[in-house]
Amino acid sequence: MFTMIVRDLRLSFAKTVLTALSMLIGIIAVIAASLVGSIGGDFLAATNAQLSGRAATYQLNLTLGDNEIVTAYDMLNMASAMEQVDGYAMAPAVMQDDLQVISNPKTGDAIPNATADVVLTTAAYNNIYVLPMVSGRWFSQSDAQAGIEIVVNKPGQNMYGTTGDSVAFSADRTQTITKAFITGVVNDGSSTPRMYINAVTFSLFEPQLWDPTSMHVICHPLDSTASTQQISSLVDDVVHDNINGKVTSIQRIDNSDSYADVLQYLQIAFFVCGFLLLFVAALGLINIGLADIEQRSHELLIRRALGASRGNVMVLVAGSSIVLSVCIAALAITISIVLVMVIPLFIPADAPIPNPSYPYQAAQYALAASILTAMLGSIVPAIKAAQLEPAMALR
């Protein structure tokens, strides 16, 4: 029977090609819907984690006690305490308005009256935001006894210098000029020059420049079920014990909810397009199948007269569509696998996007959609062929 089905496909080559093409387009659209949900989801999640923090990320604003000064040892103790909290990634972000970069060692040009876009933070910041290294390295842990560590983003290379270059600092209230070396370059997704400074080592080695204006804590709970009240209470305990501070407010700063909605809409759109295309393909199969029955009626009647059962005739008519659908599904799956394998070749090494893995659920969708389309498109012609009476062959 299988040999006869294959022979039928070869005899109607033009019909086979056109049917296969219409089914292939619809099946690829169904696979694309699944790929959008998996690979597209990973892409959006990584980009969001680079710009706004991993889901979920919270910013907790702090106030310090009256006349409270955050010393270098306060920063060291608080950073160490935050690193030891299980199930949470926490990093303080210190604001200092008067810190200036006074020269660009790369070009030798001065940057007059330019207050640097500086983020004073700790090593744990890289556990909250996805910051791929372009060159060099990120900050050391708080207890590593490292020197001053400075990391710039990609746009910052043109203004501040790159890995191994020296950069000079000063502040409005002092004549002191301090030089330090850039330890690394990160891709933080920002289009503006930015500099990251290890707040612990900076406060220890440059106390004359250390003058925090304000401070907040960025927190990423590894357990997505953690409530804002739990997070706020935990951070409040840490900052109170180390810098006599207090949490005044908490807000979520990542955008995972917004991109999840966009992703869902894209998936629905691809699924709708795919099913519409497959519906059109099924209608085409019905039309072609009925026309084929008219042309092959004499052959089918002779088969019935020679003893072929109605079931054999139905299998012969529907089998060609089902075999074709399996072949088309295999082709569509192969094309999608190759495309997924090629994607890493176009991803820059410093991109936050992980190398995609093939979602095998897409293959299941493709095979199911292909066979279902073939069955729906061939059932009407198969029933009509089975209803042919052997006596009509004698006319």
TORMAR-720144 format. One record per residue: residue in three letters; z, x, y of N, C-alpha, C in turn. Coordinates in pm, whole numbers, padded with zeros to 5 digits, always signed. Layout:
<sites>
AlaZXYZXYZXY...
</sites>
This chain:
<sites>
Met+00000+00083-00121+00000+00000+00000+00000+00087+00127Phe+00080+00195+00123+00087+00282+00241-00048+00346+00269Thr-00119+00385+00161-00252+00445+00178-00347+00346+00243Met-00340+00221+00204-00426+00118+00263-00392+00097+00411Ile-00262+00103+00444-00220+00086+00585-00276+00198+00670Val-00265+00323+00619-00318+00438+00694-00468+00428+00708Arg-00537+00380+00603-00683+00364+00610-00720+00260+00716Asp-00642+00153+00726-00668+00051+00828-00655+00110+00969Leu-00553+00195+00989-00535+00257+01121-00652+00348+01156Arg-00705+00420+01056-00817+00510+01081-00946+00434+01106Leu-00964+00321+01038-01087+00244+01057-01093+00182+01196Ser-00977+00142+01250-00972+00082+01385-00915+00185+01483Phe-00985+00295+01500-00931+00408+01576-00909+00372+01723Ala-01007+00307+01785-00995+00273+01928-00878+00178+01951Lys-00866+00078+01863-00753-00016+01874-00621+00057+01856Thr-00616+00150+01762-00493+00225+01735-00451+00308+01856Val-00549+00375+01919-00518+00460+02034-00466+00378+02151Leu-00534+00268+02183-00492+00184+02296-00354+00122+02271Thr-00332+00076+02149-00201+00019+02116-00092+00125+02125Ala-00122+00244+02074-00024+00353+02077+00010+00392+02220Leu-00091+00397+02307-00068+00437+02446+00022+00337+02518Ser-00004+00207+02498+00078+00105+02565+00222+00110+02516Met+00240+00132+02386+00376+00142+02332+00445+00269+02378Leu+00371+00379+02386+00429+00508+02424+00488+00502+02565Ile+00415+00440+02657+00464+00431+02795+00595+00352+02801Gly+00600+00240+02730+00722+00160+02730+00839+00231+02666Ile+00814+00302+02556+00923+00371+02486+00976+00486+02570Ile+00886+00558+02638+00931+00666+02726+01018+00612+02838Ala+00984+00493+02889+01068+00431+02993+01207+00398+02939Val+01215+00352+02814+01345+00324+02753+01425+00453+02735Ile+01358+00560+02690+01426+00689+02677+01472+00739+02813Ala+01388+00720+02915+01425+00764+03050+01552+00695+03098Ala+01569+00569+03062+01691+00497+03101+01814+00563+03042Ser+01804+00605+02917+01917+00672+02853+01940+00811+02912Leu+01830+00881+02943+01843+01014+03002+01905+01007+03141Val+01871+00904+03217+01932+00886+03350+02082+00870+03336Gly+02125+00795+03233+02267+00772+03216+02343+00895+03173Ser+02281+00985+03097+02352+01103+03047+02328+01225+03135Ile+02201+01269+03140+02170+01388+03220+02186+01359+03369Gly+02138+01242+03412+02155+01205+03553+02301+01194+03591Gly+02382+01140+03498+02525+01131+03525+02590+01267+03540Asp+02552+01361+03451+02606+01498+03461+02564+01564+03592Phe+02439+01541+03632+02389+01601+03757+02467+01548+03877Leu+02483+01417+03886+02554+01359+04000+02702+01398+03998Ala+02762+01402+03879+02903+01439+03870+02924+01583+03915Ala+02834+01674+03874+02847+01814+03913+02826+01832+04063Thr+02727+01764+04118+02702+01774+04262+02818+01717+04342Asn+02872+01605+04296+02987+01546+04364+03109+01637+04354Ala+03129+01699+04237+03242+01790+04220+03228+01914+04307Gln+03105+01955+04333+03082+02070+04421+03116+02036+04566Leu+03079+01917+04611+03096+01880+04752+03230+01814+04780Ser+03277+01729+04688+03394+01646+04717+03507+01662+04618Gly+03488+01743+04515+03592+01760+04415+03565+01678+04290Arg+03622+01726+04181+03607+01655+04054+03672+01517+04062Ala+03622+01427+03979+03681+01293+03974+03809+01299+03890Ala+03923+01259+03944+03943+01213+04081+04015+01323+04159Thr+03985+01334+04288+04048+01433+04374+04115+01363+04491Tyr+04236+01406+04520+04315+01342+04626+04356+01446+04730Gln+04362+01402+04854+04415+01485+04963+04548+01426+05008Leu+04651+01510+05010+04784+01467+05050+04823+01540+05178Asn+04841+01467+05285+04878+01525+05413+05028+01549+05417Leu+05067+01660+05482+05206+01703+05484+05260+01712+05626Thr+05390+01702+05636+05462+01738+05759+05572+01836+05720Leu+05600+01929+05811+05705+02027+05788+05829+01987+05866Gly+05942+02041+05826+06066+02013+05897+06063+02073+06037Asp+06153+02028+06121+06162+02078+06259+06183+02229+06258Asn+06101+02296+06342+06110+02441+06358+06087+02516+06226Glu+06024+02451+06133+05998+02513+06003+05876+02604+06013Ile+05891+02728+05967+05783+02825+05966+05749+02858+05821Val+05623+02845+05786+05580+02876+05650+05556+03026+05641Thr+05644+03096+05573+05632+03240+05561+05540+03276+05444Ala+05512+03405+05433+05428+03452+05324+05492+03424+05189Tyr+05623+03442+05181+05691+03418+05053+05698+03268+05021Asp+05704+03185+05124+05695+03041+05101+05560+03006+05037Met+05454+03065+05092+05320+03039+05036+05311+03089+04893Leu+05365+03208+04867+05360+03264+04732+05435+03175+04634Asn+05554+03133+04672+05635+03049+04583+05569+02914+04559Met+05513+02854+04666+05450+02723+04649+05324+02733+04563Ala+05242+02836+04587+05121+02852+04507+05155+02875+04360Ser+05258+02956+04334+05299+02981+04195+05351+02854+04130Ala+05428+02775+04205+05481+02649+04151+05369+02552+04119Met+05267+02546+04204+05155+02455+04180+05074+02497+04059Glu+05061+02627+04037+04985+02675+03923+05055+02645+03791Gln+05186+02626+03795+05264+02604+03673+05279+02456+03638Val+05229+02366+03723+05238+02223+03694+05132+02187+03589Asp+05176+02137+03476+05083+02101+03368+05012+01969+03399Gly+04884+01964+03366+04808+01841+03381+04753+01815+03519Tyr+04772+01909+03611+04725+01891+03748+04668+02023+03799Ala+04561+02012+03878+04510+02127+03954+04543+02100+04100Met+04624+02188+04160+04669+02170+04298+04639+02296+04378Ala+04602+02276+04502+04578+02389+04591+04611+02348+04734Pro+04691+02429+04805+04715+02400+04946+04593+02441+05029Ala+04566+02368+05133+04460+02403+05228+04525+02416+05365Val+04523+02538+05418+04593+02569+05543+04493+02570+05658Met+04526+02502+05765+04443+02501+05885+04502+02599+05987Gln+04416+02686+06040+04458+02780+06145+04346+02788+06248Asp+04368+02725+06363+04261+02705+06461+04217+02832+06532Asp+04308+02928+06550+04275+03042+06636+04220+03162+06560Leu+04204+03151+06430+04151+03264+06353+04003+03281+06382Gln+03964+03405+06416+03827+03432+06457+03766+03546+06377Val+03638+03533+06351+03558+03644+06299+03491+03707+06419Ile+03519+03835+06447+03475+03892+06574+03348+03974+06564Ser+03301+04001+06445+03176+04077+06434+03111+04047+06302Asn+02983+04080+06297+02906+04064+06175+02865+04202+06125Pro+02935+04257+06027+02903+04392+05980+02761+04405+05928Lys+02701+04295+05885+02567+04304+05826+02462+04335+05932Thr+02479+04278+06053+02381+04299+06160+02436+04383+06275Gly+02567+04396+06281+02628+04469+06392+02640+04387+06518Asp+02600+04260+06515+02607+04175+06633+02744+04110+06644Ala+02790+04092+06766+02916+04023+06789+02895+03873+06776Ile+03001+03803+06740+03000+03657+06736+03099+03611+06842Pro+03055+03602+06968+03149+03575+07077+03208+03435+07069Asn+03339+03429+07088+03411+03301+07095+03380+03210+06976Ala+03357+03268+06862+03322+03188+06744+03443+03179+06652Thr+03503+03063+06649+03610+03040+06553+03547+03012+06417Ala+03584+03092+06320+03520+03081+06189+03558+02950+06121Asp+03462+02896+06044+03491+02780+05959+03558+02834+05834Val+03691+02840+05840+03769+02908+05737+03851+02808+05658Val+03854+02827+05527+03943+02752+05439+04042+02850+05379Leu+04167+02840+05422+04274+02923+05367+04336+02847+05249Thr+04318+02900+05130+04362+02827+05011+04401+02926+04902Thr+04411+02879+04779+04454+02963+04668+04351+02958+04555Ala+04381+03033+04447+04285+03044+04337+04258+02909+04271Ala+04356+02818+04274+04340+02689+04206+04236+02600+04272Tyr+04194+02634+04392+04092+02555+04463+03964+02545+04380Asn+03934+02650+04306+03813+02654+04225+03825+02569+04099Asn+03946+02523+04068+03965+02430+03957+03948+02285+04000Ile+03945+02263+04130+03929+02128+04184+03784+02104+04223Tyr+03724+02203+04289+03584+02197+04328+03503+02287+04235Val+03382+02246+04204+03292+02329+04125+03220+02423+04220Leu+03255+02551+04215+03200+02650+04307+03139+02764+04226Pro+03013+02752+04184+02950+02859+04107+02939+02987+04189Met+02967+03099+04124+02959+03228+04192+02814+03275+04200Val+02774+03315+04320+02643+03375+04341+02651+03524+04312Ser+02759+03585+04358+02786+03727+04331+02935+03751+04348Gly+02982+03863+04294+03123+03897+04308+03214+03808+04225Arg+03334+03783+04279+03435+03707+04204+03513+03617+04298Trp+03588+03525+04237+03674+03433+04311+03813+03496+04327Phe+03907+03420+04382+04041+03471+04407+04116+03501+04277Ser+04211+03594+04288+04303+03622+04179+04417+03521+04180Gln+04487+03512+04068+04604+03425+04062+04713+03476+04157Ser+04805+03388+04190+04904+03419+04293+04992+03538+04256Asp+05017+03560+04126+05105+03669+04083+05029+03795+04046Ala+04902+03807+04087+04818+03919+04044+04833+04043+04132Gln+04908+04035+04242+04928+04147+04334+04794+04202+04385Ala+04708+04112+04426+04577+04152+04478+04585+04176+04628Gly+04480+04238+04683+04470+04255+04827+04412+04132+04892Ile+04371+04146+05018+04310+04034+05088+04177+04001+05019Glu+04159+03875+04986+04039+03831+04915+03965+03730+05001Ile+03836+03758+05022+03752+03673+05107+03626+03638+05030Val+03593+03511+05029+03471+03463+04965+03395+03380+05068Val+03264+03402+05078+03182+03324+05171+03084+03240+05091Asn+03034+03134+05155+02931+03053+05088+02793+03113+05116Lys+02690+03056+05057+02555+03113+05069+02507+03120+05214Pro+02520+03012+05294+02481+03026+05435+02565+03128+05510Gly+02687+03150+05465+02775+03245+05532+02733+03390+05515Gln+02645+03418+05418+02601+03556+05399+02528+03609+05522Asn+02452+03523+05589+02376+03566+05706+02465+03588+05828Met+02580+03520+05833+02669+03533+05949+02782+03633+05925Tyr+02842+03627+05806+02961+03708+05781+02933+03832+05697Gly+02828+03831+05617+02801+03940+05525+02808+03891+05382Thr+02781+03980+05289+02778+03944+05147+02880+04028+05071Thr+02879+04018+04940+02978+04086+04857+02977+04237+04884Gly+03094+04292+04912+03108+04434+04940+03105+04468+05087Asp+03057+04377+05173+03057+04402+05317+03197+04381+05373Ser+03224+04449+05484+03353+04431+05552+03338+04328+05662Val+03445+04259+05691+03446+04159+05796+03574+04177+05876Ala+03566+04154+06008+03680+04178+06097+03736+04047+06148Phe+03869+04042+06159+03940+03922+06204+04025+03954+06325Ser+04048+03849+06402+04147+03856+06509+04196+03715+06534Ala+04286+03702+06633+04339+03571+06671+04363+03570+06820Asp+04371+03452+06877+04384+03439+07022+04510+03504+07075Arg+04617+03504+06998+04747+03548+07049+04774+03696+07028Thr+04679+03770+06971+04704+03910+06942+04579+03993+06968Gln+04600+04121+06992+04490+04215+07009+04454+04284+06877Thr+04527+04250+06774+04507+04315+06645+04374+04274+06584Ile+04303+04374+06535+04178+04350+06462+04197+04400+06320Thr+04170+04314+06226+04190+04346+06085+04057+04341+06012Lys+04033+04442+05929+03912+04445+05848+03946+04420+05702Ala+03858+04351+05635+03874+04326+05492+03735+04316+05430Phe+03730+04325+05299+03602+04322+05229+03580+04186+05163Ile+03455+04144+05167+03416+04019+05101+03409+04045+04950Thr+03482+03965+04875+03488+03987+04730+03387+03903+04652Gly+03330+03802+04715+03236+03719+04641+03162+03621+04730Val+03056+03564+04673+02975+03461+04740+02966+03342+04645Val+02992+03222+04698+02987+03101+04616+02881+03005+04669Asn+02838+02917+04582+02751+02807+04622+02837+02681+04630Asp+02878+02644+04751+02963+02527+04768+02886+02403+04812Gly+02753+02414+04818+02671+02300+04855+02663+02272+05003Ser+02736+02347+05084+02736+02324+05229+02619+02398+05293Ser+02565+02339+05399+02455+02402+05472+02504+02483+05591Thr+02634+02481+05618+02691+02555+05730+02771+02674+05677Pro+02775+02785+05752+02851+02902+05708+02999+02869+05693Arg+03057+02915+05584+03199+02889+05558+03260+03009+05489Met+03386+03031+05518+03459+03143+05460+03586+03090+05393Tyr+03612+03141+05273+03734+03107+05200+03822+03232+05195Ile+03948+03216+05232+04042+03328+05233+04161+03293+05145Asn+04202+03389+05063+04321+03370+04980+04443+03363+05071Ala+04501+03245+05083+04612+03224+05178+04735+03305+05141Val+04759+03327+05012+04878+03400+04969+04869+03546+05012Thr+04760+03613+04978+04749+03755+05012+04728+03775+05162Phe+04661+03682+05227+04641+03693+05372+04775+03684+05445Ser+04861+03592+05404+04991+03580+05469+05081+03699+05441Leu+05064+03761+05323+05146+03877+05288+05105+04002+05364Phe+04974+04026+05374+04925+04152+05430+04891+04143+05578Glu+04873+04023+05632+04839+04008+05773+04933+03908+05841Pro+05064+03938+05845+05158+03843+05905+05134+03823+06054Gln+05075+03923+06122+05050+03910+06266+04939+03810+06296Leu+04854+03781+06196+04747+03683+06212+04782+03548+06148Trp+04886+03546+06070+04923+03425+05995+05000+03329+06084Asp+04938+03217+06117+05002+03116+06202+04944+02979+06168Pro+04989+02917+06059+04932+02788+06017+04951+02680+06123Thr+04843+02607+06148+04850+02494+06241+04892+02367+06168Ser+04837+02346+06050+04872+02231+05966+04838+02265+05822Met+04878+02177+05734+04855+02203+05592+04843+02070+05517His+04756+02068+05419+04751+01957+05325+04729+02011+05185Val+04751+01928+05088+04737+01968+04948+04624+01887+04885Ile+04538+01956+04811+04430+01890+04737+04469+01891+04590Cys+04463+01776+04527+04514+01761+04391+04413+01689+04303His+04393+01745+04184+04305+01682+04084+04384+01662+03956Pro+04425+01538+03925+04496+01513+03799+04399+01514+03681Leu+04434+01587+03577+04349+01592+03459+04352+01460+03383Asp+04459+01385+03399+04472+01253+03339+04425+01149+03440Ser+04315+01081+03407+04257+00987+03502+04344+00864+03525Thr+04445+00844+03441+04531+00727+03456+04647+00750+03552Ala+04661+00872+03604+04771+00901+03696+04757+00818+03823Ser+04864+00756+03864+04862+00671+03984+04885+00755+04108Thr+04847+00700+04222+04869+00770+04349+05018+00791+04375Gln+05100+00699+04329+05244+00713+04348+05298+00831+04267Gln+05251+00847+04143+05293+00961+04061+05249+01093+04123Ile+05124+01097+04170+05071+01219+04230+05148+01253+04357Ser+05169+01154+04441+05240+01176+04567+05383+01224+04542Ser+05452+01165+04445+05589+01205+04414+05595+01348+04362Leu+05499+01384+04276+05497+01519+04219+05473+01624+04327Val+05372+01602+04411+05341+01698+04517+05455+01704+04618Asp+05516+01592+04647+05628+01589+04741+05742+01677+04692Asp+05771+01673+04562+05877+01757+04507+05844+01905+04522Val+05718+01940+04496+05678+02082+04503+05687+02134+04646Val+05633+02060+04742+05632+02110+04881+05772+02106+04942His+05854+02011+04900+05991+02006+04953+06073+02124+04904Asp+06056+02160+04777+06134+02269+04720+06093+02405+04774Asn+05969+02420+04820+05919+02552+04857+05899+02573+05007Ile+05857+02471+05080+05835+02489+05224+05906+02382+05307Asn+05997+02309+05243+06072+02204+05313+05977+02104+05380Gly+05868+02070+05307+05771+01976+05360+05784+01840+05296Lys+05701+01748+05343+05706+01611+05294+05566+01552+05297Val+05530+01479+05193+05401+01410+05187+05407+01285+05273Thr+05311+01273+05364+05308+01156+05453+05202+01054+05414Ser+05094+01099+05350+04989+01006+05310+04906+01068+05199Ile+04836+00983+05125+04749+01028+05017+04621+00945+05020Gln+04508+01011+05001+04380+00940+04997+04287+01009+04898Arg+04204+00930+04835+04107+00985+04742+03985+01031+04819Ile+03937+01152+04791+03829+01209+04872+03701+01232+04793Asp+03703+01218+04660+03576+01233+04587+03499+01101+04591Asn+03369+01111+04560+03281+00994+04572+03229+00947+04437Ser+03308+00964+04333+03259+00933+04199+03228+00785+04182Asp+03304+00698+04248+03278+00554+04234+03142+00516+04290Ser+03105+00577+04403+02978+00541+04467+02859+00587+04383Tyr+02863+00709+04329+02748+00754+04251+02743+00685+04116Ala+02857+00639+04064+02856+00565+03938+02779+00434+03955Asp+02796+00368+04069+02722+00244+04094+02572+00270+04105Val+02536+00376+04177+02394+00412+04191+02333+00442+04055Leu+02407+00516+03974+02359+00551+03841+02338+00427+03755Gln+02430+00333+03765+02418+00210+03687+02294+00131+03728Tyr+02268+00124+03859+02149+00052+03906+02021+00120+03857Leu+02018+00253+03858+01901+00325+03810+01878+00298+03661Gln+01986+00300+03584+01973+00272+03441+01917+00132+03417Ile+01971+00035+03489+01924-00102+03472+01777-00113+03507Ala+01736-00044+03616+01596-00050+03658+01504+00009+03551Phe+01543+00124+03493+01461+00185+03389+01456+00097+03264Phe+01570+00040+03226+01571-00047+03108+01482-00169+03129Val+01489-00230+03246+01407-00348+03275+01259-00311+03270Cys+01224-00199+03334+01083-00155+03331+01038-00127+03189Gly+01124-00060+03112+01088-00029+02975+01066-00153+02890Phe+01156-00250+02900+01142-00371+02820+01024-00456+02866Leu+00995-00455+02996+00876-00528+03043+00749-00464+02988Leu+00744-00331+02990+00627-00262+02936+00613-00287+02785Leu+00726-00286+02715+00720-00313+02572+00682-00458+02544Phe+00726-00549+02630+00687-00689+02615+00536-00705+02631Val+00480-00635+02731+00335-00638+02750+00265-00577+02629Ala+00324-00468+02577+00265-00406+02458+00268-00502+02339Ala+00378-00577+02325+00387-00675+02215+00282-00784+02230Leu+00262-00832+02354+00157-00932+02376+00020-00875+02342Gly-00001-00748+02378-00128-00684+02344-00147-00673+02193Leu-00038-00642+02122-00046-00636+01976-00082-00772+01917Ile-00021-00877+01970-00052-01011+01921-00199-01045+01944Asn-00247-01015+02065-00386-01046+02100-00484-00968+02012Ile-00457-00837+02000-00546-00754+01918-00536-00794+01772Gly-00413-00825+01728-00394-00863+01588-00466-00991+01551Leu-00460-01091+01639-00530-01217+01611-00681-01197+01608Ala-00730-01115+01702-00874-01087+01702-00914-01011+01576Asp-00825-00922+01531-00854-00844+01411-00856-00934+01288Ile-00768-01033+01285-00765-01127+01172-00896-01204+01164Glu-00948-01244+01281-01076-01316+01283-01187-01231+01225Gln-01187-01101+01260-01293-01012+01212-01276-00979+01063Arg-01150-00972+01016-01124-00929+00879-01095-01048+00786Ser-01120-01168+00833-01084-01286+00753-01151-01284+00615His-01279-01245+00611-01350-01244+00483-01286-01144+00387Glu-01253-01025+00439-01188-00923+00355-01054-00972+00302Leu-00974-01032+00390-00841-01079+00349-00850-01193+00250Leu-00951-01281+00268-00970-01391+00174-01007-01339+00035Ile-01090-01236+00032-01127-01177-00098-01005-01117-00166Arg-00919-01050-00086-00796-00995-00143-00709-01106-00204Arg-00699-01217-00130-00620-01329-00181-00683-01385-00309Ala-00818-01394-00311-00886-01447-00429-00870-01355-00550Leu-00855-01224-00525-00839-01128-00634-00694-01115-00680Gly-00604-01194-00620-00466-01195-00669-00361-01142-00576Ala-00399-01099-00456-00299-01050-00361-00211-01166-00315Ser-00081-01144-00315+00011-01249-00272+00013-01259-00120Arg+00074-01369-00070+00087-01384+00076+00171-01269+00134Gly+00274-01229+00058+00359-01119+00105+00282-00990+00119Asn+00193-00962+00021+00112-00839+00029+00022-00839+00151Val-00036-00955+00180-00124-00966+00297-00044-00946+00426Met+00076-01005+00432+00160-00990+00552+00200-00843+00572Val+00238-00778+00461+00276-00636+00471+00159-00551+00516Leu+00039-00582+00465-00080-00506+00503-00108-00519+00652Val-00097-00643+00705-00128-00666+00846-00018-00610+00937Ala+00109-00639+00902+00220-00594+00987+00253-00447+00966Gly+00223-00396+00846+00260-00258+00816+00195-00157+00905Ser+00067-00181+00941-00003-00085+01026+00066-00073+01162Ser+00111-00186+01218+00180-00182+01347+00314-00110+01336Ile+00387-00135+01226+00518-00072+01209+00505+00078+01187Val+00409+00119+01103+00386+00263+01082+00347+00330+01213Leu+00259+00263+01289+00217+00318+01418+00337+00330+01513Ser+00426+00230+01511+00541+00233+01601+00634+00349+01569Val+00654+00377+01440+00740+00489+01401+00679+00621+01448Cys+00548+00635+01433+00481+00757+01479+00492+00773+01630Ile+00475+00663+01703+00484+00668+01849+00626+00701+01893Ala+00726+00644+01825+00865+00675+01857+00893+00823+01835Ala+00843+00878+01724+00862+01021+01696+00797+01106+01804Leu+00677+01066+01850+00609+01141+01956+00687+01133+02086Ala+00735+01014+02121+00811+00997+02246+00940+01077+02243Ile+01008+01077+02128+01133+01154+02115+01105+01303+02127Thr+00995+01349+02065+00959+01491+02074+00931+01531+02218Ile+00857+01447+02290+00827+01476+02431+00955+01484+02513Ser+01048+01391+02491+01172+01391+02568+01259+01511+02534Ile+01262+01551+02406+01341+01670+02367+01286+01795+02435Val+01153+01808+02435+01091+01924+02501+01123+01926+02650Leu+01117+01810+02714+01148+01803+02857+01292+01844+02885Val+01385+01798+02801+01526+01835+02819+01546+01985+02797Met+01473+02042+02701+01485+02186+02676+01427+02268+02790Val+01328+02212+02861+01263+02286+02970+01345+02279+03099Ile+01427+02176+03114+01503+02157+03239+01581+02281+03281Pro+01656+02350+03190+01733+02468+03234+01649+02578+03298Leu+01519+02583+03266+01433+02685+03326+01417+02665+03476Phe+01438+02543+03524+01421+02512+03666+01554+02499+03740Ile+01666+02522+03670+01797+02515+03734+01838+02654+03779Pro+01867+02676+03907+01911+02808+03954+02041+02850+03885Ala+02059+02981+03873+02177+03033+03804+02306+02994+03873Asp+02302+02977+04007+02424+02944+04081+02438+02794+04107Ala+02362+02713+04036+02372+02567+04054+02495+02515+03982Pro+02557+02409+04034+02675+02354+03966+02641+02271+03844Ile+02513+02249+03820+02469+02157+03715+02476+02228+03579Pro+02544+02171+03481+02547+02232+03347+02413+02213+03277Asn+02383+02303+03183+02261+02286+03104+02270+02156+03024Pro+02168+02071+03037+02177+01939+02973+02162+01948+02822Ser+02231+01861+02752+02214+01846+02607+02143+01714+02581Tyr+02065+01711+02476+01984+01591+02450+02074+01477+02402Pro+02065+01361+02466+02144+01245+02422+02075+01177+02304Tyr+02126+01198+02185+02059+01145+02066+02065+00993+02060Gln+02147+00934+02144+02145+00789+02155+02010+00741+02207Ala+01945+00826+02290+01813+00792+02341+01712+00780+02228Ala+01723+00867+02126+01632+00860+02012+01653+00730+01934Gln+01777+00687+01922+01804+00561+01853+01745+00443+01929Tyr+01761+00445+02062+01702+00340+02145+01550+00337+02127Ala+01489+00456+02128+01343+00464+02119+01293+00409+01987Leu+01357+00450+01877+01313+00404+01745+01331+00253+01730Ala+01446+00204+01775+01473+00060+01763+01375-00021+01848Ala+01352+00025+01974+01261-00048+02062+01119-00046+02008Ser+01078+00066+01951+00942+00077+01899+00920-00015+01779Ile+01013-00013+01683+00998-00098+01564+01007-00246+01601Leu+01100-00279+01693+01114-00418+01734+00987-00468+01801Thr+00927-00384+01886+00801-00422+01951+00691-00446+01849Ala+00682-00356+01750+00578-00370+01648+00599-00497+01565Met+00724-00526+01532+00751-00646+01452+00719-00773+01529Leu+00759-00776+01658+00730-00894+01739+00580-00911+01762Gly+00510-00796+01776+00367-00804+01803+00282-00832+01681Ser+00336-00810+01562+00254-00828+01441+00294-00949+01358Ile+00405-01013+01392+00452-01123+01308+00357-01243+01313Val+00303-01274+01433+00211-01388+01445+00081-01362+01368Pro+00013-01246+01389-00107-01219+01308-00079-01215+01159Ala+00038-01161+01120+00070-01153+00976+00086-01292+00916Ile+00153-01381+00988+00170-01519+00939+00034-01589+00928Lys-00052-01568+01028-00184-01632+01024-00265-01579+00907Ala-00256-01447+00881-00330-01390+00769-00279-01444+00636Ala-00147-01463+00625-00090-01513+00500-00127-01658+00474Gln-00163-01731+00578-00197-01873+00562-00342-01896+00520Leu-00421-01789+00514-00560-01804+00470-00565-01848+00323Glu-00649-01943+00292-00660-01995+00157-00770-01921+00080Pro-00744-01880-00045-00845-01807-00123-00974-01884-00141Ala-00966-02016-00145-01087-02096-00168-01188-02081-00057Met-01140-02042+00064-01232-02026+00176-01325-01908+00156Ala-01289-01817+00064-01376-01703+00038-01506-01744-00029Leu-01510-01864-00089-01630-01910-00158-01730-01973-00064Arg-01693-01997+00062-01785-02061+00156-01898-01966+00196
</sites>
